[in-house]
Amino acid sequence: MLLRVRDLKTYFRIKDGPARAVDGISFDINEGETLALVGESGSGKSVTALSIMQLLPQPAGYYAGGSIELQGKDLLQLPEAEKRKLRGSAMAMIFQEPMTSLNPVLTIGFQLLEPLLYHQGLTREQAYVKAITVLGQVNIPDPERRFHEYPHQLSGGMKQRVMIAIAMACEPKLLIADEPTTALDVTIQAQILELMKELQRQKGTAILLITHDVGIVAETADRVAIMYAGRIVESATCKQVLANPAHPYTVRLLQSLPSGEQRDRGLQTIEGRVPPAHRYPLGCRFADRCHVVQTACRTIDPVLLPIAEEHTAACILYDERQQGRRITPVEVRTPLPPRPRVDNLATGDTLLRVEGLKVHFPIRRGILKRIVGHVKAVDGVDLTIAKGKTLALVGESGCGKTTLGKALLQLIRPTAGRVVVNGQDLTELDRQALHPYRRRLQIIFQDPYSSLNPRMMVGEIVMEGMTVHGIGYDRRDREERVKEILGQVGLDPDVRYRYPHEFSGGQRQRISIARCLAVNPEFIVCDEATSALDVSVQAQILNLLEKLQTDLGLTYLFITHNLGVVEYLADEVAVMYLGRIVERGKTQEVFQNPRHPYTQALLSAIPKVDPHTGGEKIRLTGDIPSPSTPPTGCHFHPRCVHVMPQCRAQYPSTVPLSASHSTSCFLYEADARTVAQGNEI
């Protein structure tokens, strides 16, 4: 037994009384084992990790009871000097956001040398050699050069690999990974997960994995603990939880996952939110959100009960003394009545057309700021989007998705090309002439908190666009419309007197949607609108977007890296790589028969809830090239496994595969089809 946690209670002092973030949890982790800790935001997962690492913020945080034993030593009883020796050497942590935990003014090498010099007593020369070796082990290209660079010079995937390198440098026995792949592309995510598993195989490291992605859990974890409102409500092996979930909360989490199989119905959701840690209800803490709640749930606080061998759940439904019989997990998995999915506008009328769109940013150097090159963020894109439909734009970070979305709305002026809306080319209009189109074309930004004015109340935020565009007869009329729109997005009208910081991430995203709807738009760019949200909140937002599209005839450009969301929501998919569209087609065509090697790699990298489905994964090597110096010929050829001679010399033209499916790849041109068939592309 490497780690043994018993009845751990971690509280915080706040003005309303103690906030019981972790309220009596117990679990074990053996050497070489991976335990996944799963639950919504606010359940206490990250506080559990900080408690084990003894990094609890002081003086607000304190331990109200329990024990944490690492290799037989109770960490809560050790002096601070002993704890410092264990951090980094015996246990280490990969934090959720690498940029906030990497010092921006220190080089990567300096931050990697620090634990080696402190914990292992190496000379600077020995530490340098080991640091370069560790950077190579985590697949950092050209580690000698990266050693001297700063965090801002690395991509998101490389920063996360640097965090893993720092955590693994001293070969700790326990590695805590707190959402290590949140908001990363599926390809980078696949690389990092494979890297963690390989390091585990080599070093026998135990991993505590904190995540809300059930696909990642299925592919990496040995055992799973489901956490809710400061407590573990279900614990079992990974196979048991996925095949036979017992607690109603676990059941709803799994049913909230978007997939192609659920396209014909609305997603199951968990209404409400995790109760605040200082106001837990009496009885079961999940009762207010439970779909099989009993009268006794309001008064009886359930304890973990055995469901099967190595499988426990905290629910009175499994208490024979309360029920008079033993409930089976199947009886808890009562599905909600399906909400049939309405096929949206089927006229095929084009709302927006893009022709040869380019967005190049100049690179300036020297005192005179001379232009020495260009970043070709968008480099010749052709698209059409039909009214009332959803086009998903997918690809790795840095491929130009967000830049393309902003260019369509003229938030970034294109370098070349046309953006035609209802016959009008927006690139020809000046600021004043664009004003009416600002109302019709809206955007939901990736991070709602940074796009909502923290000094304005919600009502003022939603009303602002209406005032600018002259919507409503007077202020009183606009206030009535604000209340109506807040109700449309599932918020209480009274929230208009509150500020953005008072809401959860999902609620802030609803406020952003309300702000868009207030001006009666026709077209909305959803830029990672569900990125980093819990699966339960994500399901609510997806259901909301679908309902609004059905009710109001809205058209969406959905920018995302979550391909499960794409398969569920989108009518069509466009795959983007290094500023260009490499494949385009109806969602089912692209997902069932991807043709471009890049699309195949993206789809194969999706974590599967059933690891035995989906076939062998295609691992892309390296990071996406810089758009300032794209490769000659086909931009994807340095990472492609099917490279042909012409791929290195010229960019392929778009080849139609069917009436609605096309790709840009030499393997499908007339003179190369024999080769394509031979390679089974």
Summary of the structure (lengths in Angstrom):
residues: 681
radius of gyration: 26.4
end to end distance: 47.5
largest distance: 83.7
contacts: 2235
relative contact order: 0.09
helix: 38%
strand: 23%
